[in-house]
């Protein structure tokens, strides 16, 4: 059942209830993953976006939306969601990172003299890549096994960390850092706008960075707004 659309509802809960709303927030540049815990009105004010325009777009999307092909992960088990995140989003990043690394280097070499911002694009991407490589490893070796243990009813899964809240807080902090990097990439590229003198590699790089941003938004949303709250609730119930 869809939640009501309103200024006081958080951006994250609206996307949890209806994933297709993410397209509207992407269009307006509203963060529904790392910034998903704040009300829509506050998110619009922070972005400098007209609230009424966003509300109207959300209502229009409700009327025109085709059946959502994305599974409603809020109704699935934590184990299923963890497996999906690893097989879909982690696998995508591990395949895309080497490709984008070569591409950003190539574009800097070819266009760096005329576009001085490209060196920073390369460096911001490289730092994001390195941070997420370590981040995914920590999730897969520490946090996700703990969540699966909770899902299976095993108590004391987080005893060595005190509580599962500790690693979750760390992952959320790193998500915020990734969100900041995505914002810098968008600003440096003027919202991934294609310059008149861009070659095909330059164009593909910008398109790939935009795709990376969209996937990371979905990735972080599924963790921050669905998986982590479920895990915290399961630990509280077990306790």
Secondary structure by P-SEA (a helix, b strand, c coil): ccccccccccaaaaaaacccaaaaaaaacccccccccccaaaaaaaacccaaaaaaaaaaaaaccccccccccccccaaaaaaaaaacaaaaaaaaaaaaaaaaaaaaaaccccccaaaaaaaaaaaaaaaaaaaaaaaacccaaaaaaaaacccccccccccaaaaaaaaaaaaaaaaaaaaaaaaaaccccccccccaaaaaaaaaaaaaaaaaaaaaaaacccaaaaaaaaaaaac
